[in-house]
Amino acid sequence: MDTVNLSPVKKGLVGVQFLFVAFGATVLVPLLVGLDPSTALFTAGIGTLIFHLVTKGQVPIFLGSSFAFIAPIISATELYGLAGTLSGMVGVALVYFAISSLVKWRGVKVVDKLFPPVVIGPVIILIGLSLAGTGVKMAEENWILAAISLLTAIVVTIWGRGLWKLIPIFSGIVVGYAVAILFFKIDLSAVQSAGWIGLPQFSFPKFSWEPIVYMIPVAIAPVIEHIGDVYVVNTVAQKDFVKDPGLHRTLLGDGLACLVAGFLGGPPVTTYSEVTGAMSLTKVTNPQVIRIAAFTAIVFSVIGKISALLKSIPPAVLGGIMLLLFGTIASAGVSSMIHNRVNLNSTRNIVIVSLTLTFGIGGAIFKWGNFSLTGIGLSAVIGVVLNLVLPPDSDEKKA
């Protein structure tokens, strides 16, 4: 759906909905690693705006807290303290800058060679499937609330008309939260005691080389995920952002956003598949709407009452919504392989797809000293290596 013809009110509602989709994961990461959730909201909003500035406002991507850095941040904080760990974000940014420069220098063909559809498709599937566990765990806290939120979103998606068709996620969250307040015990004391204005608790880095070097290997997996997510957005928006404004710009924007997050005390940010799934459901892919979500995140981060209200939403409500979104992302991976005519009768392609999925779903971990690679990052590396070393099938050679 072309959001150019939407009224400002409708754009605003869809933008707020997209923030709701990203909210749970964005504040969960800082809660797990000991950072301020309001700061994470602020840096997610600022980082998204920086990304849009670098990408000429063309790419509909929202940047939120990265799950890939949960364990590394905890470990680095024990070794170097919080201030030292924040300086490690420089190392994260350097990896993004290096890959961005490589793409700028050698062109998109480097990406096409390393990440053909037979590799990207399974990675996209894994992005959805790997996040599914998070949605299930959140839903398990109260399956009734999760089911109500999920069913509401499905009903609005299928039978909604006009404005309602645009906000299935928002509708599911509102209905689920209303049911939670009416029939379940929800602690609203934090909302009552919160002030109207509450600035984020910014923390600042203390620079040293050790945490910077420590964080560099960790950034490899998010960079690969970034590339996969950009291809997902290509599929959803039916545009080629890899060529225009260019993958080098999306990588540079993500790297700069991570750098700014580290300077302000927020976790590293990454492209959010949850929001991409929401775009796929609503058919709204205008970057203006994503920027509305970013501005809303900044506003919410400095209004204490709103921030406290959002934090009071039961995880099960958000989990129910995520069950639908993550499945949508996985389906986009299947659609990508079909669209690009990946030949699954090819033995070579079957080996690449099957091993990529198996290592990712199985949770394999590769460790070498302080370096570790797991999940989507490891699976993507395996897919890339297999694609480079396996010879074409005899039928493909003849073709």
N, C-alpha and C positions, 0 to 999 in steps of 0.2 A: 504493500500500500504506500502510495506517495504521500508523505506527511506534509508536503508543501501546501496542500489544500486544506490541511487541518487548521482549525481555529487555535489561537494561542492557549485557550483554556484546555482544549483537548491535548495539545502538545504537552502542556504542563502536567496533566494527569498521567499521561503515558510515561513522561520522564520520571515522575515521582514513583510510579509503579516499578520502573527499571531499578531505581535505587532500592526499593523494598526487596527486590530479587537479590541484589548484591549485598544487602545490609548484613544478613546473618553471617556470611562467610567473612565479610570485611571486619566485623568487630570480634569474631571468634578468634582469629589469629592473634591479635594483641592480648586478648584475655588469656590465651594459653601460654604466651611467652613473657607476660608481665609488663606489657606496654599499655598506654591509655587508649581505650576504644575510640574516644572522641578525636584524639590525634590521628588515629587510623582513618576515620571518616574524612577529616580535614585533608590529609595528605592524599587520600584516594581522589577527592574532588580536585585538588590542585594538580595532582599528577595527570588526571584525565584531561584537564584543560591544557596542560603543557603538551601532552600527546597530540591533542587536536590542533594545537598551534603548529607543531612540527610537521604534521601530516596534512597541512593546509585545510583543515576542517572537513576532510572528505571521508574519513574512515569511522564508521559507527562502532567504536570500541570503548568500553568502560574499564578502567584500571582499578583493581581492588587488591586487598592484602593477599599475598601469595602463600599458599599452604606449603610450598616446597621449602620454605625457610624456617618452619617451626622448630624442627630438631636442631638445625645449625645455629639458630639464634640462641636457643637454650644452652647449647654446648659452648658457644663463643662467649656468652655472658658469664659463664662459670670460669672461663679462662682469662678473659680480658675485661670483664665488667661491662655494664650497659653502654657507657660512653665509648669504649673501645669497639664494641660490637657494631655500634652505629657507624663508626668509621669504616667498617667492613663493607658498607654499602657502596663505597667507592670502587671496591673490587668487583662488585656485581655490575655496576655501571660500565666498568672498563670492558667486561666481556661483551655487553651489548654494543658498545662503541666499536669494538674490534670486528664483530660479525657484521655490523652495519657498514663499516669501511670496506670489508671484503666484498659484500654484495654491491656496494657502490662502484668498486674497482673492476670486478669481474663480471658484473651484471647478473640479471635474474637467472641466466643459464646455469650458474653455479648452484642455485637453489633447485632448479628443475632437475639437474643431474643428481644432486644429493637427496632431494625429496620429491620423487615422482609420485603420481597418484596411487601406485601400489604400496607406497610407504605412508603417504599422508592419510589415505582412507582409514587404515587400521588405527593410526594415531588419533584421528578424530573420534573414532568409535571408543577408544580407550579413555579419551578425555571425559566422555559421558559416563562410561561404565565405572571408571575409577572414582568419580564424584558420587556415584549412586549410593555407595556405602555411607557417605556422610549424610545424605538425605534419609536413608533408612534408619540410621542411629538417632537422628533428630526426631523422626516420626515415632520411634519406639517409645519415647517418653509419654506419649498419649496417642494411641492409634485412633481414638474417636475424633480428636481435634484434627489429626493429620488427614483422616478420611474425609471429614467435612470440608476442609480447605481444598483438598485435591478434587473432590467431586464438584465443588462450586466452580473451580477454575475450568474443569472439563465442560460443565454445562454452559458456562458463559462463552467458552471457546467455540463450541459447536452451535449453540442456539442463540448466542448473543447477537444483537443488532445495533447498528449505529455506534454510539460512544461505548456501550458495554462491550462490544466486540474488541475494543482496543485495550481493555483493562481486565482480562481474566485473572491475572496474577494478583492485582490489587484487590479484586473482588474476593478471591479466595482468602487472602490474608484478613481482610475486614470481617468477613463472615466468621472465619475461624476464631479471630480474636474476640468478636462479640459473644460467640458461644462460650469461649473460655471464661469471660468475665461473668456471664450469667449462670453458668453451671459448674464451674471449677474455681478453685481457690487461686486467685492471682494476686500476688503481692504488689500493691501499687504505692507502698510507703515511699519508695525512692522517687516516684513521680511527685508526690505531695511535698516532699522535703527539698526537691531540686529547685534551684533558682532559675529565673527566666534567662539570665545570661550566665553562661559558664564556659569560659575559654578552655580550650584543650590544654593538657599538661605537656607542653613541649619539653623535649630533652635534646641535648646537643652532643655531638660526637667529640671525642678526644682522639686525635689522629695518631696512629702508629701502624707500622707496616705489617705486623703479625696478623691482626684480624683481617686486613685487606687481602693478604695472600690466602688466608684461611677460607675466605668467602668466594674466591674466584672459581674454584671447581664446582661449587654449589650452583652457580648461575647457569651452568651448561644446560641442565634440564629445563629450567624456565624459558631459556632462549628457544630451545627446540619446541616447547609447548607454545610459545608465542607464534612461531612460524605456522604450526598446525592450526592455531586459533584464527590466524589471518586467513588461512584457506577456508576455514569454516565460515567466516564472515563473508568471504567471496561467494560461497555457495548460497548463503542466506540472502545476501543483498543482490546477488546476480550481477556482480561487478568484479573487475580484476584489480584489486588494490595492490597486488604484488607488483604490477607494472605502473599504476598511477594511483597514488603519488609515489609508490615504490616501497619495496620491503625494507630498503635501507632507512627510509624515513620512519617507518613504524618501529623498527628496532631502536633507532636513535631516540624516538619519543619515549619508548618504554624505559630505556636506560636513563634518560634525564629525569624521568619521574621517580625512578628508584633512588637516584642521587639526592633529589630534593627531599624525599621521604626520610632518608638517613640523616640529613641535616636537621630535620625538625623532630625526630624521635618517633617516626612511624615505621611500620614494617615495609619491606620491599613490596612493590606492587606488580601485578601482572594482568594480562588480558583476561577478562572474566567470561568464561563460557556460560555461566548462568544467565548473563544479560543477553548473550548471543542466542541462547535458547528462547528467551522471552521475545526477542525480535522475530525469531522463526515462527512463534505462535501468533504474535499480533500482526505480523507482516509490516511492521513499522521499522524502517532501517535508516531514517534520516538522522545524520549526525547531530542536528540541532537538538533532538530529543535526548541524546546521550549527554550533551552539554548541560541541558536542564537538570538531568540527574546529578551531574557533577556539582553544579551550583547548589542544588538542594542538599547534597552531602555536606558542603561547606556550611550552609545555613544551619542544618541540624547539629553540626558539631559545636556550634557556639550558642545554641539555645538549649539551656539545661533541661527544661521541661520536655521538649520534643525528644531530645536524646534519651532521657530517662524513660519516656513512654515507649519509644522504639525498642529499648533494651528489655522492656517488660513483656514483649510479645513472646509467647511460649515457643520454645524450639520446635515443638511438634507441628505448630502451624506452618512455620517456614519449611520444615521437613516435608510436609505433605505437598507443598508447592514444588519443591526441588525434585521430588520423584517424577513429576511430569517433565520438568525442564531437562534433567539429565538424560532421560530416555529420548527426548527430542534431539539432543546433541549427538547421541550415538546413532540415531537414525540419519542425521545429516552426513555422517561418515559413510554409511551404506550408500546413501544417495550420491555422494561424491564419487565413489568407485563406479557406480552405474553410469553416471553422467560422463565420466572420463573413459568409459568402456574398458575397464580393467578386465583382462581375460583370466577368469578363474579356472579355466580348463588348462591353463599353463601350469606345469609342475613347478616351475621357478616361482611364479607368482603365489601359488598355494603355499610353498615353503616360507616365503617372505611374510605373507599375511598371517599364517598360522603361528609362526614363531614370535612375531611381533605381538600378537594378541595373547599368546600363552605366557610369555615372560611378563607382560604387563598385568594381566589378570592374576597371575600366580604370585605377584609381589616379589619377584626376584631382586636381589641387591648385589651390586658389584662394589667391592671395597678394595682400596689400595692406599694404605696409610690413612691419612686424614681425608682422603678423597673417597666419595661414595656416590653411586649413581643408582637410582631405583625408579620404579614406576614407569610413567610415561617417558621420561627422559631416557632411561635404559632401553625401553622398547623401541624408541625412535632411533637410537644409536644402532641397535641390532638390525632394524629394518634398513637403515642407510648402508651399513657394512655388507649385508647380504645382497642388496641391490648392486653394489659396486663389484663384488667378487663372484657372484653367481653368473655363469654364462647364459646367454639367451637359449630358449628351447630351440630344438631343430626346426620346428614350424615357424618360429619367429625369425630365424636366420634366413629361411627361404623367402619369407615375406619381405 
